Amino acid sequence: MRTFARNAGANVTDPAGSVVFSRGDPGTCMYVMQSGVLEMMIDNAPRSSTARVKEPVELSIIDQRNFRFMVDEAPNFAA
Protein backbone atom coordinates (compact mmCIF):
# COMPACT_ATOMS: atom_id res chain seq x y z
CA MET A 1 0.00 0.00 0.00
CA ARG A 2 2.84 2.43 0.77
CA THR A 3 4.33 2.06 -2.71
CA PHE A 4 0.90 2.44 -4.29
CA ALA A 5 0.26 5.58 -2.23
CA ARG A 6 3.71 7.02 -2.98
CA ASN A 7 3.01 6.79 -6.71
CA ALA A 8 -0.60 8.03 -6.53
CA GLY A 9 -0.29 11.11 -4.35
CA ALA A 10 1.84 14.11 -3.57
CA ASN A 11 4.69 13.29 -1.21
CA VAL A 12 5.87 15.69 1.47
CA THR A 13 8.40 15.63 4.30
CA ASP A 14 7.54 17.50 7.49
CA PRO A 15 9.96 18.32 10.33
CA ALA A 16 9.32 17.51 13.98
CA GLY A 17 6.91 19.93 15.61
CA SER A 18 4.95 20.72 12.46
CA VAL A 19 1.21 20.09 12.19
CA VAL A 20 -0.12 17.78 9.45
CA PHE A 21 -3.75 18.75 10.02
CA SER A 22 -5.69 20.45 12.79
CA ARG A 23 -8.94 19.81 14.55
CA GLY A 24 -11.79 21.19 12.44
CA ASP A 25 -9.93 21.01 9.11
CA PRO A 26 -12.02 19.54 6.27
CA GLY A 27 -11.19 15.92 5.49
CA THR A 28 -10.41 16.38 1.79
CA CYS A 29 -7.56 13.86 1.58
CA MET A 30 -6.04 10.81 3.22
CA TYR A 31 -2.48 10.63 4.52
CA VAL A 32 -0.33 7.50 4.25
CA MET A 33 2.68 7.64 6.54
CA GLN A 34 5.76 6.44 4.67
CA SER A 35 8.16 6.91 7.59
CA GLY A 36 8.45 8.76 10.88
CA VAL A 37 6.37 9.13 14.01
CA LEU A 38 3.12 11.07 14.49
CA GLU A 39 1.41 11.96 17.74
CA MET A 40 -2.35 11.87 17.37
CA MET A 41 -5.51 11.42 19.41
CA ILE A 42 -8.29 9.55 17.61
CA ASP A 43 -12.03 9.47 18.22
CA ASN A 44 -15.14 8.79 16.12
CA ALA A 45 -15.62 12.25 14.57
CA PRO A 46 -13.87 13.20 11.30
CA ARG A 47 -10.82 15.45 11.75
CA SER A 48 -11.65 15.90 15.39
CA SER A 49 -8.01 15.85 16.36
CA THR A 50 -4.69 17.36 15.39
CA ALA A 51 -1.83 15.30 13.93
CA ARG A 52 1.50 16.70 15.11
CA VAL A 53 4.86 15.34 13.91
CA LYS A 54 6.96 13.87 16.76
CA GLU A 55 9.91 12.89 14.56
CA PRO A 56 10.49 13.87 10.92
CA VAL A 57 7.82 12.22 8.78
CA GLU A 58 7.29 11.54 5.08
CA LEU A 59 3.65 11.46 3.98
CA SER A 60 1.85 10.60 0.76
CA ILE A 61 -1.24 12.77 0.38
CA ILE A 62 -4.08 11.03 -1.47
CA ASP A 63 -6.95 13.21 -2.72
CA GLN A 64 -10.48 11.86 -3.22
CA ARG A 65 -10.02 11.19 -6.95
CA ASN A 66 -6.83 9.15 -6.39
CA PHE A 67 -8.36 7.38 -3.39
CA ARG A 68 -11.26 6.16 -5.56
CA PHE A 69 -8.77 5.03 -8.22
CA MET A 70 -6.72 3.14 -5.61
CA VAL A 71 -9.83 1.38 -4.29
CA ASP A 72 -10.80 0.39 -7.84
CA GLU A 73 -7.30 -0.91 -8.60
CA ALA A 74 -6.70 -2.66 -5.27
CA PRO A 75 -10.01 -3.31 -3.44
CA ASN A 76 -8.18 -4.49 -0.31
CA PHE A 77 -6.61 -1.04 -0.03
CA ALA A 78 -9.71 0.34 1.72
CA ALA A 79 -10.25 -2.72 3.93
C-alpha positions, 0 to 999 in steps of 0.5 A: 500500500505504501508504494501504491500511495507514494506513486498516486499522491503528492509526497511531502516531508515535514519536520518535527513539531509541524502540524499535518492537520488540525482539529476542524480542518475539512477531510479532503484527503487521506495521509499515508505515513511512509516513515516517521512518528506522528502523535495523534488522538483519535475518536469517532468524529472526522478530523476531530483531532490534530496530527503533530509530527513527533519525529520527521515524517514523510507522507503521501497525500491522497486526494479523493479522486486518487483514493477512488482510483486506488480502491478500484485498482486494489479493493483491499486497499480500503479494507 
